[in-house]
Amino acid sequence: MADVSKTVSAPLYSDGAESIRAEAGRTAVVVDRAPAAKCSVVVEKGASLLHYRFCGGTDAAVDAVVEEGGKYEVLTLQTAGGNVGMTVSLAGSGASCRSDAVYVLSGGEKGSFVSKVAHNADDTVSSQLIKGAVAGTAEETFEGTVLIPPGHKGIDGAQQHRALLLSPTATVMAVPRLEIYSDDVKCAHGSAVGDLDEYQLYYLQTRGIGEEEAKKVLVGAFLNEVTDGIFDETLKAEFAKRIEAALPF
């Protein structure tokens, strides 16, 4: 179990944690470079938890509960396939969750990212930005659900998924889903899968940049949008380095 009972100003590295708890009124930052197959997360009343996960080829699931006024921000990087799952219950009024992710697959790798955010209390907010790049004959499945049960109000939920196909044999299947059973809500979702912009690629090449390097620049800029908000520059650089290393060029 990760000990995040004290307010921290720098990341706490806790590889393989099976249980993480942010105590009431505290702020914590947890980095997991080797996530466990299952991890239970509790964000207590008024607490804030920033959770960074590097998933590389193994299954890794998170089951999180966010209590009243709690804030849970989780950023996942998925490389080398595997099944990544995330279930979040916004269980208290004013709870919020931001659950972003980047995936990069190549060769014959297969992966999935499945998430479900349930707004189980009034005045809760969730947002999700997922971006990916898939090359070779790799396959990725994204399935994201935002659930708003009956009887709740003041709900705000947003979900966006964008992916690049870097080869004609790569596959991305996206299943974004909104399940809304209340009236006082503001929700939006969207998904798009496409190729690299040929005009942008051509522009870079006319400036003396080789084709593979130009592709690396464009894909890196596309994916790094998800990681731009990381507060710790060293951690942000690690995400960028790992993303670049996972690209096929």
N, C-alpha and C positions, 0 to 999 in steps of 0.2 A: 504493500500500500504506500502510495506517495504521500509524504508528510508535507502538506501545503497549508498547515495551520497558521503560518505567519505570513504577513505581507512581505512580498519579495520584489526587489527592483531589477533582478536579473533572472534568466530562465533557470528552473530547477530541472536537471536532467534525470529522468526516471524511466529507464528502459524496461519494458516488459511489465509495467504496473498493471495489476489486475483490478485495482480499486483506487480511485482518486476522489478526495473530498476537499472542497473549498469551504472553510468554516464561515459562519455568519459574519458579514461585515468585512471580510478579508479579501485581499486580492492575491492571486497566484498565477504564475506562468509555468507550465509544465511542457517539457520537450521529451518526446518518446521516439527514439531511433530504432527501436525493435518492439513494436506494439504486440501485446499479448493477443491471443486468439479472441479473448473476451475481456472487456474492461468496463467496470461499473463506475459511473461518474455521478457525484452529487454536488450540486452548487446550492449551498444553503441560503437562507434569507439575506438579501442585500450583498451577497458575495459576488466576486468577479473571477472568472477562470479563463485564461488563454491557454489553449491546448494545441500543440503542434505535433503532428504525427508523420513519420516517414515509413511508409509501407512498401516493402520491396519483395514481392513474390510469395508472401504468405497471407493467410486469412487473418483479418483483424476487424473486430466488431466493437462498437461502443454503445452502451446503454446508459443514457444520461437523464437525470431528473433535475430540473431547475426550479427552485422554490421562489417564493414571493420576492420580487425585486431583484432576483439574481440575474447574472449576465454570463452567458457561456459562449465563448468564441473558439471555434475549432477549425484548424486548417490542416488538411491531409494531402500528402503527396504520395501518389500510387505509381510505382514503377515495377516492371518485371512481372506483371500479372497478379493473380490472387484475387480473393473476394473480400472486398471492404464493405462493412456495413455500419450504419449509424441510425440509432433510434433515440429521439429526444422527446421528452415530455415536459412541456412548459406548464408546470403544475401549480404555480402561484401567480396571483395578480401582479402585473408589471414585469413578469419574467421575459427574458429575451434570449435569442440564440442566433448566432451567425455561423453557418457551417459550410465553409468553402472547401474546394478541392481542386487539385490538378492531377491528371493522369497522363502518363507517357508510356506507350507500349510499342514494341517493334518485333521483328522476326515472326515467330509463330505463337507469341504469348497470348494468353487469354485472361481477361480480368472482368470484374464487375464492381460497380459502386452502387449500393442500394441504401437509400436513406428514407426515413419517415420522421416528420416533425408533427407532433400532436399539440394543438392549442387547447389545453385542458383547463384554462382559466381565462378570466376576462383581462382585457387590456394587455395582451401578449403580442410580441413581435418576433418574426423570424425572417431571415434572409439567407439566400444560398446562391453562390456563383460557382459553377463547375465548368472548368475548361480542360480540354484534352487534345492530344495529338497521337495518332495511331498510324504505324507504318508496317511494311512487309505484308504478312498475312495475319497480323494480329487482330484480335477481336475484343471489343469492350462493350459492356452493357451498362447503361445508366438508368436507374429506376428511382425516381424521387416522388415522394408523396407528402403533401401538406394536408393535414386532417384538422377540421374544425367541427367538433361534435356539437349537438344541439344545445341551446341554452346559453351560449357565450356571446359576449359583445366586445366591441372595441378591438377587433382582431386585425392585424396587419401581417400578411405573409407574402413573400416574393421568392421566386425561384427562376434561375436562368442557367441554361446549359448550352455550351458552344464547343464544337469539336472540329478538328482538321483531319482530313484523310490525306496522308502523305504518300500513299501508293494506291493504284487502282484495285488492289486485292485486300486492302484493309477494310475493316467493318466496325461501325459504331451503331448500336441500337439504343435509342433513347425512349424512355417511357415516363414523361413528366405527368404528374397526376394531382389534381385538386379535388378533395372531398370536403364539400362545404355543406353543413347542415344548420347554419345560423344565418341571420340576415345582416347583422351589423358588422360587416367585414370589408376589408380591402385586400384583395389578393390578385396576384398576377404571376404567370409563368410563361416560359418559352423555351424552345430548343431549336438549334440549327446545326447542321453538319455539312461541311463543304470542303473545297480544296483551297490551297494557297492561291492568293490573288496573283494572277499571271502578270498583271501590269506592275504591281509592286515589285515582283521578282525581276522583271525586265528593267525597271528603273534602277534598281541596285546594281544590276549587271552592267548597265551603261555607265555606271560610276566606277567601274573597274573592280567590282567585287565578284569573285567567282560564284558559280551557281550554288555549290554546297554551302559556302559561307553565307550567301544571301538567304538561303532557306533557313539556316540556323538563326540568322538575325530576325527574320520575320516570325518564325515559330516561337523564338524566345520572347519577343515583344508581346506576342499574343498570349502566351501562358503566364508571363511574369506579371500581367495585370492583376492576377489573383493574389500574388505575394507582395505587391508594392506597399501594402499597408502595414507590413511587419515592423514593429517599433525598434527591434534590435538589429542593427546593421550586420553584425556577424551572422546572426541566424538567417537574415534575408539573403546574404551571400551564399550560405550553405544551400538554401532552397534553389537558388539560381544555378549553382554549380551542379547539383544533383539533376536538375532538369536538363541542363546541357549535356551531361554525361549519358543520360538515357536516350537522347535523340540519335537517330540512325546515321547522322552525317556530322 
